[in-house]
Amino acid sequence: DATVDNGCMWAIPGGHRGGARTRFRREGSGTITDVLDPTPYDLSALVPIEASAGTCIAFHGCLPHWSGPNSSDRPRLAYTLHIIDGAAHYPEDNWLQRGPDLPLRGF
């Protein structure tokens, strides 16, 4: 289970409507954060997304989200899956890249 105690995801409802405020990109062996909009988020609007084991949470890539530290003695396990439209331009310097040795090539 993902709970507040073990660092569940938090999000700002409707926050995806404002568009991307940052872009993460690869530069050399590191990741650079480009600030597209420096307007601070209203952190008082964050709500916890607690989830039972086996739950799938899906959200828009522009949704402001965050997870805190696990302050419990229970693990918080998670998998991520990023999906984009096949016709979308995917920059070569985007921070998230699949290595050529991975078997999944697309749908």
Biopython code that builds the backbone (N, CA, C, O; Angstrom):
import numpy as np
from Bio.PDB.StructureBuilder import StructureBuilder

atoms = [
    (1, "ASP", "N", (0.832, -1.200, 0.000)),
    (1, "ASP", "CA", (0.000, 0.000, 0.000)),
    (1, "ASP", "C", (0.874, 1.260, 0.000)),
    (1, "ASP", "O", (1.968, 1.266, 0.564)),
    (2, "ALA", "N", (0.385, 2.310, -0.629)),
    (2, "ALA", "CA", (1.058, 3.611, -0.603)),
    (2, "ALA", "C", (0.215, 4.535, 0.269)),
    (2, "ALA", "O", (-0.935, 4.834, -0.049)),
    (3, "THR", "N", (0.802, 4.976, 1.364)),
    (3, "THR", "CA", (0.108, 5.836, 2.318)),
    (3, "THR", "C", (0.934, 7.102, 2.551)),
    (3, "THR", "O", (2.073, 7.205, 2.096)),
    (4, "VAL", "N", (0.352, 8.047, 3.254)),
    (4, "VAL", "CA", (1.087, 9.261, 3.599)),
    (4, "VAL", "C", (2.339, 8.890, 4.389)),
    (4, "VAL", "O", (3.403, 9.470, 4.175)),
    (5, "ASP", "N", (2.216, 7.921, 5.306)),
    (5, "ASP", "CA", (3.355, 7.521, 6.135)),
    (5, "ASP", "C", (4.519, 6.953, 5.334)),
    (5, "ASP", "O", (5.679, 7.196, 5.668)),
    (6, "ASN", "N", (4.220, 6.199, 4.280)),
    (6, "ASN", "CA", (5.334, 5.627, 3.521)),
    (6, "ASN", "C", (5.591, 6.371, 2.202)),
    (6, "ASN", "O", (6.174, 5.812, 1.272)),
    (7, "GLY", "N", (5.158, 7.612, 2.131)),
    (7, "GLY", "CA", (5.541, 8.489, 1.028)),
    (7, "GLY", "C", (4.736, 8.356, -0.240)),
    (7, "GLY", "O", (5.306, 8.326, -1.331)),
    (8, "CYS", "N", (3.413, 8.275, -0.126)),
    (8, "CYS", "CA", (2.568, 8.171, -1.322)),
    (8, "CYS", "C", (2.710, 9.413, -2.205)),
    (8, "CYS", "O", (3.273, 10.427, -1.793)),
    (9, "MET", "N", (2.200, 9.311, -3.400)),
    (9, "MET", "CA", (2.194, 10.422, -4.348)),
    (9, "MET", "C", (1.234, 11.511, -3.853)),
    (9, "MET", "O", (0.203, 11.219, -3.246)),
    (10, "TRP", "N", (1.587, 12.744, -4.119)),
    (10, "TRP", "CA", (0.734, 13.906, -3.888)),
    (10, "TRP", "C", (0.597, 14.631, -5.224)),
    (10, "TRP", "O", (1.520, 14.604, -6.037)),
    (11, "ALA", "N", (-0.541, 15.275, -5.459)),
    (11, "ALA", "CA", (-0.750, 15.997, -6.715)),
    (11, "ALA", "C", (-1.645, 17.208, -6.486)),
    (11, "ALA", "O", (-2.352, 17.297, -5.482)),
    (12, "ILE", "N", (-1.599, 18.130, -7.430)),
    (12, "ILE", "CA", (-2.465, 19.309, -7.403)),
    (12, "ILE", "C", (-3.583, 19.066, -8.411)),
    (12, "ILE", "O", (-3.340, 19.110, -9.617)),
    (13, "PRO", "N", (-4.807, 18.810, -7.939)),
    (13, "PRO", "CA", (-5.917, 18.534, -8.856)),
    (13, "PRO", "C", (-6.076, 19.648, -9.899)),
    (13, "PRO", "O", (-6.095, 20.830, -9.558)),
    (14, "GLY", "N", (-6.188, 19.258, -11.160)),
    (14, "GLY", "CA", (-6.366, 20.219, -12.246)),
    (14, "GLY", "C", (-5.097, 20.941, -12.655)),
    (14, "GLY", "O", (-5.118, 21.739, -13.592)),
    (15, "GLY", "N", (-3.997, 20.679, -11.974)),
    (15, "GLY", "CA", (-2.753, 21.395, -12.248)),
    (15, "GLY", "C", (-2.186, 21.163, -13.633)),
    (15, "GLY", "O", (-1.376, 21.956, -14.112)),
    (16, "HIS", "N", (-2.600, 20.085, -14.283)),
    (16, "HIS", "CA", (-2.109, 19.791, -15.636)),
    (16, "HIS", "C", (-2.620, 20.796, -16.660)),
    (16, "HIS", "O", (-2.047, 20.926, -17.742)),
    (17, "ARG", "N", (-3.684, 21.502, -16.331)),
    (17, "ARG", "CA", (-4.275, 22.446, -17.288)),
    (17, "ARG", "C", (-3.372, 23.649, -17.559)),
    (17, "ARG", "O", (-3.535, 24.341, -18.563)),
    (18, "GLY", "N", (-2.430, 23.890, -16.667)),
    (18, "GLY", "CA", (-1.525, 25.025, -16.839)),
    (18, "GLY", "C", (-0.363, 24.746, -17.776)),
    (18, "GLY", "O", (0.410, 25.653, -18.087)),
    (19, "GLY", "N", (-0.225, 23.516, -18.229)),
    (19, "GLY", "CA", (0.872, 23.166, -19.131)),
    (19, "GLY", "C", (2.165, 22.892, -18.387)),
    (19, "GLY", "O", (2.233, 22.985, -17.161)),
    (20, "ALA", "N", (3.178, 22.556, -19.148)),
    (20, "ALA", "CA", (4.481, 22.212, -18.568)),
    (20, "ALA", "C", (5.165, 23.455, -18.010)),
    (20, "ALA", "O", (5.177, 24.505, -18.652)),
    (21, "ARG", "N", (5.728, 23.333, -16.823)),
    (21, "ARG", "CA", (6.485, 24.429, -16.223)),
    (21, "ARG", "C", (7.978, 24.141, -16.197)),
    (21, "ARG", "O", (8.795, 25.048, -16.035)),
    (22, "THR", "N", (8.319, 22.885, -16.357)),
    (22, "THR", "CA", (9.726, 22.502, -16.422)),
    (22, "THR", "C", (9.908, 21.456, -17.515)),
    (22, "THR", "O", (8.962, 20.785, -17.929)),
    (23, "ARG", "N", (11.137, 21.342, -17.960)),
    (23, "ARG", "CA", (11.490, 20.291, -18.913)),
    (23, "ARG", "C", (12.810, 19.707, -18.453)),
    (23, "ARG", "O", (13.775, 20.433, -18.210)),
    (24, "PHE", "N", (12.844, 18.400, -18.336)),
    (24, "PHE", "CA", (14.065, 17.712, -17.940)),
    (24, "PHE", "C", (14.730, 17.174, -19.200)),
    (24, "PHE", "O", (14.081, 16.546, -20.037)),
    (25, "ARG", "N", (16.031, 17.426, -19.326)),
    (25, "ARG", "CA", (16.738, 16.957, -20.513)),
    (25, "ARG", "C", (18.124, 16.463, -20.127)),
    (25, "ARG", "O", (18.712, 16.876, -19.128)),
    (26, "ARG", "N", (18.609, 15.574, -20.953)),
    (26, "ARG", "CA", (19.943, 15.024, -20.738)),
    (26, "ARG", "C", (20.995, 15.987, -21.269)),
    (26, "ARG", "O", (20.842, 16.608, -22.321)),
    (27, "GLU", "N", (22.052, 16.081, -20.505)),
    (27, "GLU", "CA", (23.221, 16.831, -20.956)),
    (27, "GLU", "C", (24.437, 16.093, -20.424)),
    (27, "GLU", "O", (24.678, 16.063, -19.217)),
    (28, "GLY", "N", (25.195, 15.503, -21.325)),
    (28, "GLY", "CA", (26.321, 14.679, -20.904)),
    (28, "GLY", "C", (25.809, 13.478, -20.122)),
    (28, "GLY", "O", (24.925, 12.757, -20.586)),
    (29, "SER", "N", (26.364, 13.268, -18.943)),
    (29, "SER", "CA", (25.927, 12.136, -18.116)),
    (29, "SER", "C", (24.910, 12.557, -17.066)),
    (29, "SER", "O", (24.545, 11.756, -16.205)),
    (30, "GLY", "N", (24.446, 13.801, -17.122)),
    (30, "GLY", "CA", (23.506, 14.294, -16.122)),
    (30, "GLY", "C", (22.188, 14.744, -16.718)),
    (30, "GLY", "O", (21.952, 14.634, -17.921)),
    (31, "THR", "N", (21.336, 15.253, -15.841)),
    (31, "THR", "CA", (20.028, 15.763, -16.237)),
    (31, "THR", "C", (19.945, 17.233, -15.861)),
    (31, "THR", "O", (20.315, 17.615, -14.751)),
    (32, "ILE", "N", (19.470, 18.045, -16.767)),
    (32, "ILE", "CA", (19.302, 19.481, -16.572)),
    (32, "ILE", "C", (17.806, 19.782, -16.496)),
    (32, "ILE", "O", (17.010, 19.181, -17.218)),
    (33, "THR", "N", (17.430, 20.704, -15.626)),
    (33, "THR", "CA", (16.042, 21.146, -15.535)),
    (33, "THR", "C", (15.927, 22.526, -16.169)),
    (33, "THR", "O", (16.545, 23.482, -15.701)),
    (34, "ASP", "N", (15.145, 22.626, -17.222)),
    (34, "ASP", "CA", (14.851, 23.915, -17.839)),
    (34, "ASP", "C", (13.555, 24.436, -17.233)),
    (34, "ASP", "O", (12.536, 23.746, -17.257)),
    (35, "VAL", "N", (13.588, 25.647, -16.693)),
    (35, "VAL", "CA", (12.389, 26.263, -16.125)),
    (35, "VAL", "C", (11.676, 27.010, -17.246)),
    (35, "VAL", "O", (12.210, 27.967, -17.806)),
    (36, "LEU", "N", (10.464, 26.562, -17.564)),
    (36, "LEU", "CA", (9.666, 27.182, -18.621)),
    (36, "LEU", "C", (8.736, 28.247, -18.063)),
    (36, "LEU", "O", (8.416, 29.220, -18.747)),
    (37, "ASP", "N", (8.302, 28.063, -16.817)),
    (37, "ASP", "CA", (7.407, 29.001, -16.141)),
    (37, "ASP", "C", (7.780, 28.998, -14.664)),
    (37, "ASP", "O", (7.543, 28.005, -13.976)),
    (38, "PRO", "N", (8.361, 30.094, -14.159)),
    (38, "PRO", "CA", (8.825, 30.126, -12.772)),
    (38, "PRO", "C", (7.730, 30.362, -11.726)),
    (38, "PRO", "O", (8.026, 30.457, -10.535)),
    (39, "THR", "N", (6.484, 30.456, -12.156)),
    (39, "THR", "CA", (5.394, 30.677, -11.206)),
    (39, "THR", "C", (5.367, 29.542, -10.182)),
    (39, "THR", "O", (5.304, 28.374, -10.564)),
    (40, "PRO", "N", (5.413, 29.868, -8.888)),
    (40, "PRO", "CA", (5.401, 28.793, -7.887)),
    (40, "PRO", "C", (4.042, 28.094, -7.827)),
    (40, "PRO", "O", (2.997, 28.704, -8.053)),
    (41, "TYR", "N", (4.088, 26.815, -7.521)),
    (41, "TYR", "CA", (2.851, 26.049, -7.339)),
    (41, "TYR", "C", (2.228, 26.403, -5.997)),
    (41, "TYR", "O", (2.929, 26.760, -5.050)),
    (42, "ASP", "N", (0.911, 26.303, -5.923)),
    (42, "ASP", "CA", (0.193, 26.483, -4.665)),
    (42, "ASP", "C", (0.264, 25.162, -3.905)),
    (42, "ASP", "O", (-0.577, 24.284, -4.098)),
    (43, "LEU", "N", (1.265, 25.023, -3.044)),
    (43, "LEU", "CA", (1.476, 23.764, -2.337)),
    (43, "LEU", "C", (0.338, 23.427, -1.378)),
    (43, "LEU", "O", (0.188, 22.274, -0.974)),
    (44, "SER", "N", (-0.463, 24.428, -1.012)),
    (44, "SER", "CA", (-1.607, 24.142, -0.134)),
    (44, "SER", "C", (-2.682, 23.351, -0.877)),
    (44, "SER", "O", (-3.587, 22.795, -0.254)),
    (45, "ALA", "N", (-2.584, 23.299, -2.215)),
    (45, "ALA", "CA", (-3.568, 22.563, -3.021)),
    (45, "ALA", "C", (-3.205, 21.082, -3.179)),
    (45, "ALA", "O", (-4.007, 20.304, -3.695)),
    (46, "LEU", "N", (-2.008, 20.687, -2.743)),
    (46, "LEU", "CA", (-1.596, 19.281, -2.866)),
    (46, "LEU", "C", (-2.526, 18.365, -2.083)),
    (46, "LEU", "O", (-2.904, 18.670, -0.952)),
    (47, "VAL", "N", (-2.890, 17.248, -2.686)),
    (47, "VAL", "CA", (-3.695, 16.230, -1.999)),
    (47, "VAL", "C", (-2.975, 14.886, -2.121)),
    (47, "VAL", "O", (-2.370, 14.596, -3.153)),
    (48, "PRO", "N", (-3.040, 14.068, -1.069)),
    (48, "PRO", "CA", (-2.386, 12.761, -1.133)),
    (48, "PRO", "C", (-3.167, 11.799, -2.024)),
    (48, "PRO", "O", (-4.397, 11.829, -2.065)),
    (49, "ILE", "N", (-2.439, 10.956, -2.727)),
    (49, "ILE", "CA", (-3.063, 9.906, -3.537)),
    (49, "ILE", "C", (-2.657, 8.574, -2.907)),
    (49, "ILE", "O", (-1.739, 7.898, -3.370)),
    (50, "GLU", "N", (-3.363, 8.225, -1.852)),
    (50, "GLU", "CA", (-3.090, 6.950, -1.198)),
    (50, "GLU", "C", (-3.684, 5.842, -2.060)),
    (50, "GLU", "O", (-4.744, 6.018, -2.660)),
    (51, "ALA", "N", (-3.008, 4.708, -2.119)),
    (51, "ALA", "CA", (-3.452, 3.630, -3.000)),
    (51, "ALA", "C", (-3.150, 2.274, -2.382)),
    (51, "ALA", "O", (-2.095, 2.067, -1.782)),
    (52, "SER", "N", (-4.087, 1.364, -2.538)),
    (52, "SER", "CA", (-3.891, -0.010, -2.081)),
    (52, "SER", "C", (-2.956, -0.731, -3.040)),
    (52, "SER", "O", (-2.856, -0.375, -4.214)),
    (53, "ALA", "N", (-2.276, -1.743, -2.531)),
    (53, "ALA", "CA", (-1.391, -2.555, -3.372)),
    (53, "ALA", "C", (-2.161, -3.055, -4.588)),
    (53, "ALA", "O", (-3.301, -3.501, -4.460)),
    (54, "GLY", "N", (-1.549, -2.985, -5.756)),
    (54, "GLY", "CA", (-2.183, -3.437, -6.990)),
    (54, "GLY", "C", (-2.927, -2.352, -7.738)),
    (54, "GLY", "O", (-3.413, -2.592, -8.843)),
    (55, "THR", "N", (-3.031, -1.162, -7.165)),
    (55, "THR", "CA", (-3.742, -0.052, -7.799)),
    (55, "THR", "C", (-2.890, 0.571, -8.901)),
    (55, "THR", "O", (-1.671, 0.683, -8.766)),
    (56, "CYS", "N", (-3.536, 0.972, -9.983)),
    (56, "CYS", "CA", (-2.869, 1.685, -11.070)),
    (56, "CYS", "C", (-3.327, 3.141, -11.023)),
    (56, "CYS", "O", (-4.527, 3.417, -11.043)),
    (57, "ILE", "N", (-2.391, 4.054, -10.962)),
    (57, "ILE", "CA", (-2.690, 5.484, -10.964)),
    (57, "ILE", "C", (-2.215, 6.043, -12.299)),
    (57, "ILE", "O", (-1.057, 5.849, -12.668)),
    (58, "ALA", "N", (-3.084, 6.731, -13.025)),
    (58, "ALA", "CA", (-2.718, 7.322, -14.315)),
    (58, "ALA", "C", (-2.987, 8.815, -14.259)),
    (58, "ALA", "O", (-4.024, 9.250, -13.759)),
    (59, "PHE", "N", (-2.052, 9.595, -14.771)),
    (59, "PHE", "CA", (-2.264, 11.031, -14.798)),
    (59, "PHE", "C", (-1.494, 11.654, -15.950)),
    (59, "PHE", "O", (-0.558, 11.055, -16.480)),
    (60, "HIS", "N", (-1.896, 12.862, -16.333)),
    (60, "HIS", "CA", (-1.280, 13.624, -17.415)),
    (60, "HIS", "C", (0.151, 13.994, -17.021)),
    (60, "HIS", "O", (0.427, 14.272, -15.854)),
    (61, "GLY", "N", (1.048, 13.995, -17.988)),
    (61, "GLY", "CA", (2.447, 14.309, -17.726)),
    (61, "GLY", "C", (2.693, 15.706, -17.190)),
    (61, "GLY", "O", (3.739, 15.948, -16.588)),
    (62, "CYS", "N", (1.769, 16.633, -17.387)),
    (62, "CYS", "CA", (1.929, 17.994, -16.871)),
    (62, "CYS", "C", (1.340, 18.167, -15.474)),
    (62, "CYS", "O", (1.398, 19.262, -14.914)),
    (63, "LEU", "N", (0.775, 17.103, -14.903)),
    (63, "LEU", "CA", (0.195, 17.216, -13.562)),
    (63, "LEU", "C", (1.310, 17.395, -12.543)),
    (63, "LEU", "O", (2.198, 16.547, -12.454)),
    (64, "PRO", "N", (1.284, 18.486, -11.765)),
    (64, "PRO", "CA", (2.282, 18.643, -10.712)),
    (64, "PRO", "C", (2.111, 17.519, -9.685)),
    (64, "PRO", "O", (1.042, 17.360, -9.095)),
    (65, "HIS", "N", (3.171, 16.750, -9.484)),
    (65, "HIS", "CA", (3.104, 15.638, -8.543)),
    (65, "HIS", "C", (4.425, 15.510, -7.795)),
    (65, "HIS", "O", (5.463, 15.992, -8.246)),
    (66, "TRP", "N", (4.362, 14.855, -6.653)),
    (66, "TRP", "CA", (5.496, 14.799, -5.751)),
    (66, "TRP", "C", (5.272, 13.642, -4.801)),
    (66, "TRP", "O", (4.127, 13.301, -4.502)),
    (67, "SER", "N", (6.314, 13.049, -4.334)),
    (67, "SER", "CA", (6.167, 12.066, -3.257)),
    (67, "SER", "C", (7.220, 12.358, -2.210)),
    (67, "SER", "O", (8.342, 12.758, -2.520)),
    (68, "GLY", "N", (6.835, 12.149, -0.972)),
    (68, "GLY", "CA", (7.710, 12.448, 0.143)),
    (68, "GLY", "C", (8.517, 11.238, 0.577)),
    (68, "GLY", "O", (8.416, 10.162, -0.013)),
    (69, "PRO", "N", (9.308, 11.424, 1.603)),
    (69, "PRO", "CA", (10.112, 10.316, 2.108)),
    (69, "PRO", "C", (9.251, 9.262, 2.790)),
    (69, "PRO", "O", (8.164, 9.553, 3.289)),
    (70, "ASN", "N", (9.747, 8.058, 2.802)),
    (70, "ASN", "CA", (9.078, 6.958, 3.493)),
    (70, "ASN", "C", (9.521, 7.004, 4.950)),
    (70, "ASN", "O", (10.662, 6.665, 5.266)),
    (71, "SER", "N", (8.623, 7.422, 5.834)),
    (71, "SER", "CA", (8.953, 7.521, 7.259)),
    (71, "SER", "C", (8.429, 6.325, 8.043)),
    (71, "SER", "O", (8.396, 6.353, 9.273)),
    (72, "SER", "N", (8.022, 5.284, 7.342)),
    (72, "SER", "CA", (7.489, 4.086, 7.996)),
    (72, "SER", "C", (8.503, 2.948, 7.895)),
    (72, "SER", "O", (9.579, 3.101, 7.317)),
    (73, "ASP", "N", (8.141, 1.819, 8.464)),
    (73, "ASP", "CA", (8.981, 0.628, 8.333)),
    (73, "ASP", "C", (8.466, -0.283, 7.215)),
    (73, "ASP", "O", (8.903, -1.427, 7.093)),
    (74, "ARG", "N", (7.530, 0.231, 6.394)),
    (74, "ARG", "CA", (6.950, -0.537, 5.286)),
    (74, "ARG", "C", (7.490, -0.015, 3.959)),
    (74, "ARG", "O", (7.639, 1.195, 3.787)),
    (75, "PRO", "N", (7.782, -0.906, 3.028)),
    (75, "PRO", "CA", (8.261, -0.446, 1.719)),
    (75, "PRO", "C", (7.129, 0.167, 0.899)),
    (75, "PRO", "O", (5.952, -0.110, 1.127)),
    (76, "ARG", "N", (7.512, 0.996, -0.049)),
    (76, "ARG", "CA", (6.571, 1.547, -1.019)),
    (76, "ARG", "C", (7.138, 1.216, -2.390)),
    (76, "ARG", "O", (8.089, 1.850, -2.847)),
    (77, "LEU", "N", (6.563, 0.241, -3.030)),
    (77, "LEU", "CA", (7.054, -0.206, -4.325)),
    (77, "LEU", "C", (6.193, 0.390, -5.429)),
    (77, "LEU", "O", (4.978, 0.518, -5.279)),
    (78, "ALA", "N", (6.824, 0.751, -6.529)),
    (78, "ALA", "CA", (6.068, 1.346, -7.630)),
    (78, "ALA", "C", (6.761, 1.067, -8.954)),
    (78, "ALA", "O", (7.981, 0.907, -9.010)),
    (79, "TYR", "N", (5.979, 1.012, -10.005)),
    (79, "TYR", "CA", (6.469, 0.932, -11.377)),
    (79, "TYR", "C", (5.944, 2.156, -12.104)),
    (79, "TYR", "O", (4.867, 2.657, -11.781)),
    (80, "THR", "N", (6.692, 2.639, -13.077)),
    (80, "THR", "CA", (6.201, 3.756, -13.884)),
    (80, "THR", "C", (6.162, 3.348, -15.351)),
    (80, "THR", "O", (6.971, 2.545, -15.815)),
    (81, "LEU", "N", (5.216, 3.913, -16.054)),
    (81, "LEU", "CA", (5.063, 3.679, -17.484)),
    (81, "LEU", "C", (4.717, 5.023, -18.115)),
    (81, "LEU", "O", (3.698, 5.627, -17.780)),
    (82, "HIS", "N", (5.550, 5.481, -19.011)),
    (82, "HIS", "CA", (5.313, 6.746, -19.696)),
    (82, "HIS", "C", (4.812, 6.437, -21.100)),
    (82, "HIS", "O", (5.441, 5.674, -21.833)),
    (83, "ILE", "N", (3.688, 7.024, -21.472)),
    (83, "ILE", "CA", (3.081, 6.775, -22.776)),
    (83, "ILE", "C", (2.912, 8.108, -23.503)),
    (83, "ILE", "O", (2.407, 9.077, -22.936)),
    (84, "ILE", "N", (3.339, 8.144, -24.762)),
    (84, "ILE", "CA", (3.135, 9.342, -25.579)),
    (84, "ILE", "C", (2.546, 8.925, -26.918)),
    (84, "ILE", "O", (2.681, 7.774, -27.335)),
    (85, "ASP", "N", (1.905, 9.850, -27.576)),
    (85, "ASP", "CA", (1.340, 9.622, -28.906)),
    (85, "ASP", "C", (2.470, 9.270, -29.869)),
    (85, "ASP", "O", (3.509, 9.930, -29.882)),
    (86, "GLY", "N", (2.267, 8.243, -30.663)),
    (86, "GLY", "CA", (3.282, 7.816, -31.616)),
    (86, "GLY", "C", (3.641, 8.870, -32.640)),
    (86, "GLY", "O", (4.731, 8.827, -33.210)),
    (87, "ALA", "N", (2.751, 9.816, -32.887)),
    (87, "ALA", "CA", (3.025, 10.878, -33.851)),
    (87, "ALA", "C", (3.738, 12.068, -33.213)),
    (87, "ALA", "O", (4.157, 12.989, -33.915)),
    (88, "ALA", "N", (3.877, 12.056, -31.896)),
    (88, "ALA", "CA", (4.507, 13.177, -31.198)),
    (88, "ALA", "C", (6.016, 13.180, -31.434)),
    (88, "ALA", "O", (6.637, 12.126, -31.569)),
    (89, "HIS", "N", (6.588, 14.366, -31.482)),
    (89, "HIS", "CA", (8.046, 14.499, -31.587)),
    (89, "HIS", "C", (8.637, 14.235, -30.205)),
    (89, "HIS", "O", (8.241, 14.866, -29.226)),
    (90, "TYR", "N", (9.571, 13.315, -30.128)),
    (90, "TYR", "CA", (10.228, 12.988, -28.861)),
    (90, "TYR", "C", (11.685, 13.438, -28.972)),
    (90, "TYR", "O", (12.476, 12.801, -29.667)),
    (91, "PRO", "N", (12.045, 14.530, -28.293)),
    (91, "PRO", "CA", (13.394, 15.081, -28.442)),
    (91, "PRO", "C", (14.487, 14.075, -28.046)),
    (91, "PRO", "O", (14.334, 13.317, -27.088)),
    (92, "GLU", "N", (15.575, 14.087, -28.794)),
    (92, "GLU", "CA", (16.685, 13.181, -28.509)),
    (92, "GLU", "C", (17.340, 13.480, -27.175)),
    (92, "GLU", "O", (17.990, 12.605, -26.602)),
    (93, "ASP", "N", (17.183, 14.715, -26.657)),
    (93, "ASP", "CA", (17.792, 15.047, -25.373)),
    (93, "ASP", "C", (16.806, 14.932, -24.208)),
    (93, "ASP", "O", (17.128, 15.329, -23.089)),
    (94, "ASN", "N", (15.612, 14.393, -24.459)),
    (94, "ASN", "CA", (14.656, 14.219, -23.366)),
    (94, "ASN", "C", (15.289, 13.351, -22.283)),
    (94, "ASN", "O", (16.029, 12.416, -22.590)),
    (95, "TRP", "N", (15.006, 13.653, -21.027)),
    (95, "TRP", "CA", (15.645, 12.962, -19.905)),
    (95, "TRP", "C", (15.338, 11.472, -19.865)),
    (95, "TRP", "O", (16.155, 10.689, -19.381)),
    (96, "LEU", "N", (14.185, 11.073, -20.361)),
    (96, "LEU", "CA", (13.766, 9.676, -20.288)),
    (96, "LEU", "C", (14.019, 9.011, -21.633)),
    (96, "LEU", "O", (13.327, 9.290, -22.612)),
    (97, "GLN", "N", (14.996, 8.146, -21.675)),
    (97, "GLN", "CA", (15.370, 7.471, -22.912)),
    (97, "GLN", "C", (15.421, 5.964, -22.688)),
    (97, "GLN", "O", (15.865, 5.489, -21.642)),
    (98, "ARG", "N", (14.967, 5.242, -23.669)),
    (98, "ARG", "CA", (15.049, 3.784, -23.636)),
    (98, "ARG", "C", (16.335, 3.385, -24.346)),
    (98, "ARG", "O", (16.613, 3.845, -25.454)),
    (99, "GLY", "N", (17.118, 2.525, -23.699)),
    (99, "GLY", "CA", (18.338, 2.044, -24.325)),
    (99, "GLY", "C", (18.020, 1.143, -25.511)),
    (99, "GLY", "O", (16.967, 0.506, -25.526)),
    (100, "PRO", "N", (18.898, 1.074, -26.498)),
    (100, "PRO", "CA", (18.649, 0.250, -27.685)),
    (100, "PRO", "C", (18.587, -1.246, -27.385)),
    (100, "PRO", "O", (18.116, -2.021, -28.217)),
    (101, "ASP", "N", (19.055, -1.661, -26.206)),
    (101, "ASP", "CA", (19.047, -3.074, -25.844)),
    (101, "ASP", "C", (17.731, -3.532, -25.217)),
    (101, "ASP", "O", (17.564, -4.720, -24.942)),
    (102, "LEU", "N", (16.801, -2.615, -24.988)),
    (102, "LEU", "CA", (15.518, -2.994, -24.388)),
    (102, "LEU", "C", (14.579, -3.545, -25.460)),
    (102, "LEU", "O", (14.568, -3.047, -26.586)),
    (103, "PRO", "N", (13.793, -4.566, -25.123)),
    (103, "PRO", "CA", (12.985, -5.248, -26.141)),
    (103, "PRO", "C", (11.753, -4.494, -26.631)),
    (103, "PRO", "O", (11.339, -4.704, -27.771)),
    (104, "LEU", "N", (11.154, -3.630, -25.825)),
    (104, "LEU", "CA", (9.916, -2.966, -26.223)),
    (104, "LEU", "C", (10.226, -1.807, -27.159)),
    (104, "LEU", "O", (10.886, -0.849, -26.756)),
    (105, "ARG", "N", (9.773, -1.877, -28.371)),
    (105, "ARG", "CA", (10.081, -0.865, -29.378)),
    (105, "ARG", "C", (8.887, 0.011, -29.724)),
    (105, "ARG", "O", (9.050, 1.004, -30.433)),
    (106, "GLY", "N", (7.716, -0.317, -29.256)),
    (106, "GLY", "CA", (6.538, 0.478, -29.561)),
    (106, "GLY", "C", (5.355, -0.416, -29.859)),
    (106, "GLY", "O", (5.470, -1.642, -29.875)),
    (107, "PHE", "N", (4.224, 0.209, -30.094)),
    (107, "PHE", "CA", (2.996, -0.544, -30.332)),
    (107, "PHE", "C", (2.578, -0.428, -31.774)),
    (107, "PHE", "O", (1.561, -0.997, -32.170)),
]
sb = StructureBuilder()
sb.init_structure("model")
sb.init_model(0)
sb.init_chain("A")
sb.init_seg("    ")
for serial, (resi, resn, name, xyz) in enumerate(atoms, 1):
    if name == "N":
        sb.init_residue(resn, " ", resi, " ")
    sb.init_atom(name, np.array(xyz, "f"), 0.0, 1.0, " ", f" {name:<3s}", serial, name[0])
structure = sb.get_structure()
